[in-house]
Amino acid sequence: MKSLQDTLYNWLTIKVVIMERPDDTAAAETVKMFEDMLVEEHGLSNIQIEKDEVMYYVHYDQNGERKKSRFPIELIDVMLNQIKSEPEKYVNYPEE
């Protein structure tokens, strides 16, 4: 099992990709995998994202408490920026 922090980081990194590319089937599958881990392995619910000029904040409920984690934008947006700079390497192959 990955740590909660690692799972949140991986989920958020791919979540920002799917928010920008909603038809990206690979990203959608990956988001679903990490969301399942957050819910089933870490017991999270009511997960919400907030963003300011410097950070992403992930708010969630766990064990009856409202909690928050934060991640620097430059760390989370690395994958999205890479996709934007080299879109030919990240072609979406829709399910048939």
Summary of the structure (lengths in Angstrom):
residues: 96
radius of gyration: 13.9
end to end distance: 32.4
largest distance: 44.5
contacts: 243
relative contact order: 0.18
helix: 50%
strand: 25%
